[in-house]
């Protein structure tokens, strides 16, 4: 069964996703039951700058943030969580 396989692979650190969106699509397909806004909030929370230059991260953050429904201070906090700690 897919649920067991993906959970086992994730725990064993065998399965990796390059983008959170891919993981969320698979998760939604398998487990369902989540509304779109919840999925978009999760995508925003997992968004990280990593190796991207700040301009690229800001563009991606804005795109994801628009769909999340977050505004104001909450959005600022999520942005600060996603940027590299050295900034």
N, CA and C atoms as an extended XYZ file, in Angstrom:
261
Properties=species:S:1:pos:R:3:atomname:S:1:resname:S:1:resid:I:1 pbc="F F F"
N         0.841       -1.181        0.000 N   UNK     1
C         0.000        0.000        0.000 CA  UNK     1
C         0.884        1.241        0.000 C   UNK     1
N         0.484        2.262       -0.729 N   UNK     2
C         1.285        3.464       -0.907 CA  UNK     2
C         1.549        4.169        0.404 C   UNK     2
N         0.542        4.286        1.278 N   UNK     3
C         0.711        4.993        2.542 CA  UNK     3
C         1.853        4.391        3.343 C   UNK     3
N         1.866        3.087        3.431 N   UNK     4
C         2.930        2.426        4.194 CA  UNK     4
C         4.281        2.640        3.537 C   UNK     4
N         4.335        2.530        2.223 N   UNK     5
C         5.601        2.690        1.515 CA  UNK     5
C         6.171        4.084        1.668 C   UNK     5
N         5.345        5.101        1.481 N   UNK     6
C         5.862        6.467        1.565 CA  UNK     6
C         6.294        6.793        2.985 C   UNK     6
N         5.543        6.343        3.973 N   UNK     7
C         5.928        6.614        5.356 CA  UNK     7
C         7.228        5.917        5.714 C   UNK     7
N         7.373        4.678        5.283 N   UNK     8
C         8.613        3.944        5.536 CA  UNK     8
C         9.798        4.625        4.844 C   UNK     8
N         9.598        5.030        3.593 N   UNK     9
C        10.670        5.686        2.842 CA  UNK     9
C        11.052        7.026        3.465 C   UNK     9
N        10.063        7.787        3.924 N   UNK    10
C        10.355        9.066        4.570 CA  UNK    10
C        11.124        8.853        5.868 C   UNK    10
N        10.699        7.878        6.662 N   UNK    11
C        11.391        7.593        7.923 CA  UNK    11
C        12.813        7.122        7.680 C   UNK    11
N        13.021        6.350        6.623 N   UNK    12
C        14.354        5.837        6.300 CA  UNK    12
C        15.178        6.868        5.532 C   UNK    12
N        14.591        8.030        5.276 N   UNK    13
C        15.232        9.111        4.534 CA  UNK    13
C        15.654        8.676        3.133 C   UNK    13
N        14.869        7.771        2.548 N   UNK    14
C        15.117        7.304        1.186 CA  UNK    14
C        14.424        8.226        0.193 C   UNK    14
N        13.231        8.658        0.563 N   UNK    15
C        12.400        9.467       -0.313 CA  UNK    15
C        12.655       10.945       -0.044 C   UNK    15
N        12.996       11.670       -1.078 N   UNK    16
C        13.233       13.100       -0.936 CA  UNK    16
C        12.506       13.837       -2.043 C   UNK    16
N        12.015       15.000       -1.712 N   UNK    17
C        11.359       15.863       -2.683 CA  UNK    17
C        12.201       17.116       -2.839 C   UNK    17
N        12.329       17.570       -4.071 N   UNK    18
C        13.089       18.798       -4.312 CA  UNK    18
C        12.260       20.024       -3.971 C   UNK    18
N        10.957       19.933       -4.190 N   UNK    19
C        10.093       21.063       -3.878 CA  UNK    19
C         8.940       20.577       -3.013 C   UNK    19
N         8.581       21.394       -2.067 N   UNK    20
C         7.503       21.066       -1.152 CA  UNK    20
C         6.209       20.822       -1.912 C   UNK    20
N         5.993       21.581       -2.961 N   UNK    21
C         4.768       21.436       -3.738 CA  UNK    21
C         4.556       20.018       -4.243 C   UNK    21
N         5.629       19.367       -4.675 N   UNK    22
C         5.526       17.986       -5.155 CA  UNK    22
C         5.068       17.063       -4.030 C   UNK    22
N         5.659       17.251       -2.863 N   UNK    23
C         5.279       16.448       -1.715 CA  UNK    23
C         3.813       16.675       -1.351 C   UNK    23
N         3.387       17.927       -1.355 N   UNK    24
C         2.009       18.241       -0.992 CA  UNK    24
C         1.009       17.643       -1.975 C   UNK    24
N         1.360       17.644       -3.247 N   UNK    25
C         0.478       17.037       -4.251 CA  UNK    25
C         0.323       15.550       -3.959 C   UNK    25
N         1.438       14.863       -3.716 N   UNK    26
C         1.370       13.433       -3.398 CA  UNK    26
C         0.610       13.191       -2.108 C   UNK    26
N         0.861       14.010       -1.126 N   UNK    27
C         0.180       13.877        0.161 CA  UNK    27
C        -1.324       14.063        0.000 C   UNK    27
N        -1.709       15.075       -0.752 N   UNK    28
C        -3.132       15.352       -0.983 CA  UNK    28
C        -3.793       14.199       -1.721 C   UNK    28
N        -3.100       13.652       -2.727 N   UNK    29
C        -3.650       12.537       -3.493 CA  UNK    29
C        -3.908       11.336       -2.585 C   UNK    29
N        -2.960       11.056       -1.719 N   UNK    30
C        -3.056        9.856       -0.897 CA  UNK    30
C        -3.985       10.012        0.295 C   UNK    30
N        -3.865       11.090        1.012 N   UNK    31
C        -4.595       11.213        2.264 CA  UNK    31
C        -5.847       12.072        2.152 C   UNK    31
N        -5.868       13.008        1.206 N   UNK    32
C        -7.046       13.840        1.000 CA  UNK    32
C        -7.530       14.513        2.274 C   UNK    32
N        -8.749       15.002        2.251 N   UNK    33
C        -9.369       15.547        3.436 CA  UNK    33
C        -8.882       16.920        3.862 C   UNK    33
N        -7.982       17.512        3.158 N   UNK    34
C        -7.474       18.842        3.518 CA  UNK    34
C        -8.009       19.851        2.519 C   UNK    34
N        -8.393       21.005        3.014 N   UNK    35
C        -8.838       22.042        2.101 CA  UNK    35
C        -7.624       22.730        1.484 C   UNK    35
N        -7.841       23.408        0.392 N   UNK    36
C        -6.745       24.052       -0.335 CA  UNK    36
C        -5.985       25.064        0.514 C   UNK    36
N        -6.698       25.834        1.324 N   UNK    37
C        -6.027       26.858        2.137 CA  UNK    37
C        -5.047       26.222        3.111 C   UNK    37
N        -5.421       25.108        3.711 N   UNK    38
C        -4.530       24.415        4.638 CA  UNK    38
C        -3.269       23.952        3.926 C   UNK    38
N        -3.424       23.451        2.726 N   UNK    39
C        -2.280       22.998        1.934 CA  UNK    39
C        -1.376       24.183        1.604 C   UNK    39
N        -1.958       25.312        1.230 N   UNK    40
C        -1.165       26.490        0.876 CA  UNK    40
C        -0.433       27.058        2.087 C   UNK    40
N        -1.055       27.025        3.256 N   UNK    41
C        -0.389       27.481        4.483 CA  UNK    41
C         0.801       26.576        4.783 C   UNK    41
N         0.620       25.277        4.639 N   UNK    42
C         1.718       24.335        4.877 CA  UNK    42
C         2.862       24.578        3.902 C   UNK    42
N         2.525       24.836        2.651 N   UNK    43
C         3.562       25.115        1.649 CA  UNK    43
C         4.337       26.378        2.027 C   UNK    43
N         3.638       27.390        2.517 N   UNK    44
C         4.283       28.631        2.940 CA  UNK    44
C         5.209       28.375        4.120 C   UNK    44
N         4.763       27.579        5.074 N   UNK    45
C         5.571       27.304        6.263 CA  UNK    45
C         6.826       26.506        5.941 C   UNK    45
N         6.785       25.679        4.926 N   UNK    46
C         7.924       24.838        4.584 CA  UNK    46
C         8.857       25.496        3.582 C   UNK    46
N         8.493       26.651        3.081 N   UNK    47
C         9.293       27.346        2.088 CA  UNK    47
C        10.586       27.860        2.722 C   UNK    47
N        11.713       27.554        2.081 N   UNK    48
C        13.011       27.989        2.593 CA  UNK    48
C        13.843       28.577        1.461 C   UNK    48
N        14.679       29.531        1.827 N   UNK    49
C        15.539       30.179        0.837 CA  UNK    49
C        16.602       29.220        0.322 C   UNK    49
N        17.224       28.510        1.217 N   UNK    50
C        18.304       27.582        0.892 CA  UNK    50
C        19.325       28.228       -0.032 C   UNK    50
N        19.572       27.692       -1.229 N   UNK    51
C        20.603       28.205       -2.129 CA  UNK    51
C        20.130       29.301       -3.063 C   UNK    51
N        18.882       29.712       -2.944 N   UNK    52
C        18.353       30.750       -3.835 CA  UNK    52
C        18.871       32.126       -3.424 C   UNK    52
N        19.023       32.984       -4.416 N   UNK    53
C        19.338       34.368       -4.075 CA  UNK    53
C        18.054       34.986       -3.501 C   UNK    53
N        18.198       36.080       -2.749 N   UNK    54
C        17.056       36.672       -2.060 CA  UNK    54
C        15.927       37.041       -3.022 C   UNK    54
N        16.284       37.558       -4.187 N   UNK    55
C        15.263       37.962       -5.160 CA  UNK    55
C        14.390       36.768       -5.563 C   UNK    55
N        15.014       35.626       -5.806 N   UNK    56
C        14.267       34.419       -6.181 CA  UNK    56
C        13.371       33.962       -5.038 C   UNK    56
N        13.913       33.989       -3.826 N   UNK    57
C        13.125       33.571       -2.666 CA  UNK    57
C        11.925       34.490       -2.466 C   UNK    57
N        12.132       35.791       -2.595 N   UNK    58
C        11.038       36.758       -2.418 CA  UNK    58
C         9.948       36.515       -3.450 C   UNK    58
N        10.316       36.268       -4.693 N   UNK    59
C         9.324       36.003       -5.739 CA  UNK    59
C         8.515       34.749       -5.421 C   UNK    59
N         9.210       33.688       -5.028 N   UNK    60
C         8.516       32.444       -4.694 CA  UNK    60
C         7.637       32.633       -3.457 C   UNK    60
N         8.146       33.349       -2.467 N   UNK    61
C         7.385       33.594       -1.250 CA  UNK    61
C         6.101       34.372       -1.567 C   UNK    61
N         6.213       35.385       -2.389 N   UNK    62
C         5.030       36.187       -2.756 CA  UNK    62
C         3.988       35.322       -3.456 C   UNK    62
N         4.448       34.466       -4.363 N   UNK    63
C         3.530       33.592       -5.100 CA  UNK    63
C         2.779       32.669       -4.146 C   UNK    63
N         3.506       32.047       -3.245 N   UNK    64
C         2.893       31.117       -2.299 CA  UNK    64
C         2.045       31.878       -1.275 C   UNK    64
N         2.520       33.022       -0.824 N   UNK    65
C         1.820       33.809        0.195 CA  UNK    65
C         0.449       34.268       -0.290 C   UNK    65
N         0.357       34.642       -1.555 N   UNK    66
C        -0.922       35.088       -2.124 CA  UNK    66
C        -2.017       34.054       -1.935 C   UNK    66
N        -1.651       32.804       -2.116 N   UNK    67
C        -2.642       31.728       -2.049 CA  UNK    67
C        -2.886       31.240       -0.631 C   UNK    67
N        -2.054       31.644        0.326 N   UNK    68
C        -2.155       31.114        1.684 CA  UNK    68
C        -3.249       31.773        2.519 C   UNK    68
N        -3.582       33.006        2.196 N   UNK    69
C        -4.556       33.727        2.999 CA  UNK    69
C        -3.922       34.449        4.183 C   UNK    69
N        -2.623       34.259        4.390 N   UNK    70
C        -1.922       34.935        5.485 CA  UNK    70
C        -1.757       36.417        5.172 C   UNK    70
N        -1.793       37.243        6.226 N   UNK    71
C        -1.584       38.683        6.065 CA  UNK    71
C        -0.863       39.218        7.298 C   UNK    71
N        -0.311       40.397        7.153 N   UNK    72
C         0.262       41.104        8.287 CA  UNK    72
C         1.404       40.392        8.980 C   UNK    72
N         1.376       40.439       10.298 N   UNK    73
C         2.466       39.926       11.141 CA  UNK    73
C         2.749       38.444       10.901 C   UNK    73
N         1.702       37.654       10.720 N   UNK    74
C         1.887       36.213       10.479 CA  UNK    74
C         2.707       35.970        9.220 C   UNK    74
N         2.439       36.759        8.200 N   UNK    75
C         3.165       36.621        6.946 CA  UNK    75
C         4.631       37.015        7.129 C   UNK    75
N         4.874       38.062        7.876 N   UNK    76
C         6.245       38.500        8.153 CA  UNK    76
C         7.006       37.416        8.905 C   UNK    76
N         6.370       36.805        9.881 N   UNK    77
C         7.028       35.745       10.659 CA  UNK    77
C         7.380       34.546        9.787 C   UNK    77
N         6.480       34.164        8.889 N   UNK    78
C         6.762       33.044        7.987 CA  UNK    78
C         7.925       33.384        7.051 C   UNK    78
N         7.987       34.638        6.593 N   UNK    79
C         9.081       35.069        5.732 CA  UNK    79
C        10.403       34.966        6.479 C   UNK    79
N        10.430       35.468        7.709 N   UNK    80
C        11.665       35.430        8.503 CA  UNK    80
C        12.110       33.998        8.768 C   UNK    80
N        11.172       33.095        8.945 N   UNK    81
C        11.517       31.682        9.159 CA  UNK    81
C        12.157       31.054        7.916 C   UNK    81
N        11.755       31.544        6.743 N   UNK    82
C        12.227       30.932        5.504 CA  UNK    82
C        13.579       31.408        5.015 C   UNK    82
N        13.999       32.601        5.437 N   UNK    83
C        15.279       33.104        4.921 CA  UNK    83
C        16.447       32.454        5.640 C   UNK    83
N        17.576       32.465        4.979 N   UNK    84
C        18.793       31.890        5.571 CA  UNK    84
C        19.163       32.628        6.848 C   UNK    84
N        19.632       31.906        7.820 N   UNK    85
C        19.984       32.481        9.109 CA  UNK    85
C        21.134       33.471        9.073 C   UNK    85
N        21.916       33.439        8.019 N   UNK    86
C        23.076       34.337        7.946 CA  UNK    86
C        22.701       35.733        7.515 C   UNK    86
N        21.463       35.925        7.099 N   UNK    87
C        21.029       37.246        6.623 CA  UNK    87
C        20.569       38.083        7.808 C   UNK    87
